[in-house]
Amino acid sequence: MEDSGPDSAVDGESGTRSHGIVTVMAVAGIVASLSQTVVVPLIGVLPTLLGTTASNASWVITVTLLAGAVTTPVMGRLGDLYGKRRMMLLCSVPLVVGCVICAFAGSLAPMVIGRGLQGMGMGMIPLGISALRDVLPPHRLGPSIALMSSSMGIGGALGLPLAAAVAEYASWRALFWGSAALSLVVAVLIWLLVPVTPARAKGRVDLVGALGLGAGLVCLLLGVSKGADWGWSSGTTLGLLAAAVVLLPLWGWWELRVRDPLVDLRVTARPQVLLTNVASIVVGFSMYAQALIVIQILQLPAATGYGLGQSMLAAGLWMAPSGLMMMVGSPLGARLSAARGPKVTLIVGSLVMALGYGLSLVLLGSPWGLLVITCVISVGVGFAYGSMPALIMGAVPLSETGAANSFNTLMRSIGTTASAAVIGVVLSQLTIDFGGHPLPSETGFHTGMLIGCGAALVAAAVTMALPGRRRGPEHADSPAPHAVTS
């Protein structure tokens, strides 16, 4: 149990207190997600700003993905062992420090270091979702989980136009100073308003498991995310993927034999957890496909015949409503989960995503059409992302919620990484010549959208194989306890 924090527990009748906790958690998720998108408007000018090549500048994006993927499962386990609130506060430290380092950066190395630290802060989101089970009364748990889950998409969608506006009309360093200030405010709010969460698990940190999982994930994600740049048949790419094929099974072998595993694979192998994680990979794949395609269509020159010639700021504004639609979709999904179970919600969310992609067959030629497509898909994502933690926590003991939710977040990251690789290959192969420069063709964009639609349908099919309706997460082991005072 933690030994410091606010002096009052969450009471079942304290609606105002509960609402404040949920608000702080959601804002924490939005800020953590926002910190990942602040560099998007800078991608084109990063080589000039940092005095490097475009290939090297791409590490500013890649390192954040790798750091988040490696540290998120570890932070989840630490949250189970030492309290999730404490680990959320710990996650805010690299988030703030990373923003400050990036704000001062004048070359590639410090920028990559700072972005890596920012990636470590992403563990705050699954920790926050897991903490809700500890500090909220049961009747508020479903809607709060849905809102917290959707915060990742909300932060990403709202961050794009905001970052574009700041980068265009002010210094790019202001993006990082603003992110640092917001992250610091979130840390203070967590300290003041979020009750102490008890340590549910016993044992110690599996350092060998953490290193093994980290090494395997780095090899896998680095090979997938950089394969297009290095060449899929290059020795580096094949070597990394081969190393992942060796390291990850060895890690699994170790986890099944160690006394205090980083991730309890026996719990992860339960049908409800396993199939939810598989569905998470496919949903993450589908969700990210449209984000990669729509932003390019909006910004390609109108002279191509299918590009819409929008500036980065305008493109960001066209995409911003999708984040708000996730916020609208998450409480609706929570109501559906309460009435019919989270399995139904995940199926409905996946089918809504497929519908959004289907609309691209006729609406891909105008900004308003793209707005409709992204909003429909985002409603589906809000349903799906809100139901996944409920499915996970409905099948794992209280002592495993942090690790299980963090592992589920990792599965989504693997899906988005695979999506970037697949869609990137499709768009690089289906091109046109525009003034001597190859650009993705209209056929390539339609193909990418159909792939996203197919992934959403696969997610629905996988979800249908889940066991029948289960009790909510607050009943998996026992009723969700009230927060523990210091």
N, C-alpha and C positions, 0 to 999 in steps of 0.2 A: 504494500500500500504506500502511496506517496505520503510525504511528510510535510507538505506545504501547499498552500493554495487558498481559494476563497473559503470563507468561514461558514457557508450555508450550503446545504444539499438541495437538489431539485425535488420539490414536493409535487405529488401527483396533481394537486389542485392549483399549482402555481403556473397558470397559463402564460402570464407575462414573462416570468423567468424562463420558461421553456422556449418561448418565442425568441427571446434574446439569445439564447444559446444557439438555436437553429440559425438565426441571422448571422451570428459571428462565424459559425462553421461554414455557411454558404459563402460569406464574403472571403473567408480564408481560402476556400477552393477556387473562387474566381480570381483572387490575386495571384495564387500560385500558378494558375493556368495563364493568366495575363502575362506573367513574367516570361513564359515560353514563346509568346507571339510578338514581343516587342521588336525583335530583330527582322521580322518579315519584310517591313518596308525598306530595310537597309540592305537586303540581299544583293541587289544590283550594284550598290556603291561600296559594299564592304571591301572588295579588293583595293579600291582607291583609298578608302579611309585607313586601312590597316597596312597598306604597302605590301600586298601579297597577291597571289594568283586567285582566280575564281575557284579552282579546285581546292586550294588550301583554305579559302574563306568558308567553304561548305562545312568545315569542321565546327564552325560556330553553331551550326544547327545539329550536326551529328553528335557532338559531345554531350549536349543536353539530353538527348534521347538515351545515350548509353549510360550516363550517370544516373538518370532517373530509373532506368530499368534495373540496374545493378543494386541500387540502394533501397528501392521501395520494398522488396520482400524482407530485407534486413530490418528496416524501420518498423515494419509490421510486427515482426517477431519481438523486437525490443519493446514495442507498445504493449504486447501481451505480458511481457515479463516485468516491466517497470512502470506501466501506466501510459495510456495513450495521450493524455493531456501533456504529460512531461515530454513525450517524444514529438508532439506537435510543436511545442516550444523549441525543442532542439532543432527541428527542421527549419524553423524560421531563421536560425543563425546563418547557415550557408546561403539561404535565400537573400538575406540582407547583405552579407559580405560579398556574395557574387555580384549583386547589382552595383555595389560601390566599386569593385575592381573593374567591371566593364565600363563604368562611367569615366574612370581615369585612363582606360586602355588607349594606347596609341599604336599598338602593334598586335600581331596575331596571338602571340603566346599568352599575354594577360587576358585577352578577350576569351580565349578558349578556356583558361582556368576559371574565369568568372562565370562563364556559361555552364561549365561543369558543376560548379557549386550551386547554381540556380536549379539545375536538374535534380540535385539531391533534395531540394525542397519540395519536389512533387510528392514525396511520401506523405505530406500533410493531408492530402485528399483522402486516401483510403483509411488513414488513421482517424480522420474526422468522422467518416462514415461509421467506423467501428465504435468510436466513442459514443455515438448517439445511442447505441444499444445500452450503454452503461448509465447514461445520465438523463434519459428521457422516460416519461411514463409510457406504457405500451400504446395508448391510443394515439400518440403523436409520432410514433416511430416510423410508420410507413411513409406518410407524406414528407417527413424530414429527410429520410434516406433518399427519396426520389429527388428532392431539391438539391441535396448535397451532391448526388451523383451527376446531375445535370450541370453543376457549376463549372465543370471542365469545359464543356461546350460553350457555355455562356461567356466565360472569360475569354476563350479563343475568338469567338465571333465579335464581341464588343471591343476586344483589344486591337483588332486589325485596323478599323477606321481611326481609332484614337491614336494608335502608334503612327499611322500614316500622316495624320494631321500634325502631330508634334514634330515628326521628322521633316515635314515639308515647311512648316512655318517657324520652327525653333531649332535649337541645336539637338543633334541626335543624342547627345549625352543626357539631355533632359529626360529621355525615355527611361534610362536606368536610374537616374536620381529619383524620378517619380515612383518607379517600381520599388526602390529601396525604402522610400517613405511609406508607401502603402503596406509593404511587408512588415515594417516596424510597427505600424498602427495595428495590424492584425495580431502581432505577437502580444502587444499590450492588452488588446481586447480579450484574447484567449486567457491571459494571466488573470484578468480582472473578472471576467464573466463566466468562463467555463469551469464547472466544478471539477474537483479532483476525481480522477477515474482510478479505480482499484487495479492492482496488478492481478490478472486472472490466472496466469500460468506460473509454473514453478520450473526450476532448472537453470540452465545457463545458456549463453549464446553459442551456437554451433559455428565456430570460426572456420573450420574446414569446409563445412557446408556453404557458408557465405562466400568463401574464396572460390570454391568449385562452381557454384551457381554464377558468380560474377564473371569468372573466366569463360564459362560456356556461353553466357549471354553476350559478352563482348564479341566473341568469335562469331556467333550466329548473327547478331544484329549488325555488326560492322560489315560482315560479308554481304548481307542482304542489302543494307543501305548504301554501301559504296561499290557494289558489284557493277553497276552501270558505268561508273567513272573509271574503275580499274579494268573493266572487261570481265564478263562472266566466265571466260575460259582462262583468265590470267592465273598464274601460280599463287598470287596473294589471295585472291578471292576463293579459289578452290581449297587452298590450305586452311583458311579460316573456317570455311564450312565443314571441312573434314575434321578439324579440331573440335568444332562444336558437336559433331556426330559422336566423337569419342568422349568428350568431357561431360556432356549432359547425362548420358546413361550412367557414367561412373558416379556423377553426383547423385543420381537417383538411387544407385546401389548403396552409397554411403548413408543417405537419408533414411533408408529402410533399416539400417543396422545401428545407427547411433542412438543413444538413450534420449537425448533432447534435440530432435531434428529442427533445422531452420524452418522447414515446411513438412508437416505431417502428411506424407504421400498416401498413407492409408485412408486418412480423412478425405484427401483430395480425390481419391479413387472412387468415393461413393458416387453412385450414378447421378444424383442431383448436382453435386459439385463438379464432377468431371464434365458432364454435358453442358452445364452452364458456362464453364471455362471455354469449352470448344465453341459454343455459341458466341462468347465474348470475342474470341479471335475473329470470327467471321463478321460480326457486327462492326468491330473496329475497322476491319478491312473495308466494308461497305461504306461506313461513315466517312472515311478519309478519301475515298475515291472521288466523290463529288467536290470536296474541298480543293483537291488538286486540279480538277478540270474547270470548274466554274470560274475561278480567279484568272485562269489563263484566257478563257474565252472573253471575259470582260475586258481584258487589257490588250488583246491582240489588235493590230490595226484593222480598221473597218475595210480597208482596201483588199483584205484577203477574201471578202465576201461573206464571212461568218464571224470574224472578230468584231467586237463592239467598241473598240477604241476608247475605253474608259481609263482615266488616271488611276493611280494606286488609291488615292483618297476616295474617289468616286466608287471604285470597285469595292473598297472596304465598306462604304456606306450601303451599297446594294446588298452586301452579305450580312450586315449587322442585324437585320430583323430576324435572321435565322436563330441567333442566340436567344432573342426574346421569346421565340416560339418554343425553344427547349424549356424555358421557364414556364410557359403556359402548359406545355405537354406533361411536365413532370407531376403536377398535382392531379391532373386527369388520370394519368397512369396509376398514381397511388390509390385513387378511388376505385379504379378497375381491379387493382390487386386486392384491395380490401373486400370487394364483392365477389371476385372470381378466382383470385389467387395470382401470384406473380408470374406463373407459367403462362397464363393466358395473356397477361400484359406484354410479356416478351414476344409472344407470337404476333400479337396485334402490332406491336412496335416494328417488328421486322417486316410485316406485310405493308405497313404504311410507308416504310422506307422504300420498299420495292415499288409501291405506287408512285412515289416521288420520282424515282428513276424512270419509270414508265412514261411519265409526263414529258420527259426530255425528248421523246420521239417527235413531239409537236411544238415544244416551247423553248427550244434551245437557241432560237434566233433573235431574242430581244432581252434587254435587262429585266423587264417585268416578268417575262417568262422564266428567267433564271431565278428571280426572286421567289416565284411560286414554287419552283422545284426545290430550292434550298429550304424554304419554310416547311414544306410537307415532309421532306426527309428529316428535318430537325425535330419535328413533332414526334416522328417515329423513333428517333434517337433518344428523345426525352423519355418516352415510354420504356424503351429497351434498357437504357442505362440506369433508370430508377428501379427496375425490377431485378437486375442482376445481384446487387448486394442483398436484397431480400431473399432471393433463392439461395445464395451462399450461406447467409446467417441462419436460414431456416434449417440448415443441414449440418452445421458445425457446432461444437460446444462453445460456451462463452470464453473458454481459455484459448480458443483458436481464431477468434473473429478478426483480430488484427492481421495475423499472418495470412489467413484465408482471403480477406478482402484485398490485401496488398498483392497477393498472387493473382487474383482476378484482374486487378489493374494492370499487372504485368502482361496478362494474356491480351488485353485490349491493345497495349503498346506493340506487342508482336504483330497483331493484326494490322495496325496502322503502318508499321514498318514494311510488312509484306505488300500492303496496298501501294505504298510509294514506289516499291521496286517494280511491281507488275504494271501499274499504270504508266510508270516512267518508260518501261520497255515498249509498251503499246504505242505511246505517243512518239517515241523516238524512231519507231519502225514505220509508222504511217504518217508521212510528212509530205509537205509541198515545198517547192522552191519559191521563195519570196525575195526578190532582189538579190539573189545569190546567197540567201540565208535559209537553211531548212527550218520550217515551222510545223508544228503538229497540224495535221489535216482535219477537216470536219469529220471525215470517216473515223479518224483516230479518236476524236472526242466522243462520237456516238458509240464506238466500240467500248471505250472506257466506261461510259454510263451503263451500257448493257452488262458489263462485268460487275459493276456495283449492284445492279438489280439482281443478277444471279446470286451474288454473295448474300444479299438480304433474304432471298428465298431459301438459300441453304440454311441460314440461321433459323428461319421459321421451321424448317424441316427437322433440324437438330433439336430444337426446343420441344417439338411435338413428342420426341422420344423420352422426355423427362418423365419421372414418376408423377402420379396424380397429385392433386392439390395437397400441399403440405401446410402445416400450421405456420403462422407468421414467425419471424425471427425472435420475437419476444418470448416464444414458447418452445424454442428448440431444446433447451435444457430445463429452464425454469423461468418464471416471469422476470422481465428485465428489472434489475435492482435499481433502487434509487441511488443517486450519487453518494459517495462516501465522503464524509467530512474529514478534515485533517485531524 
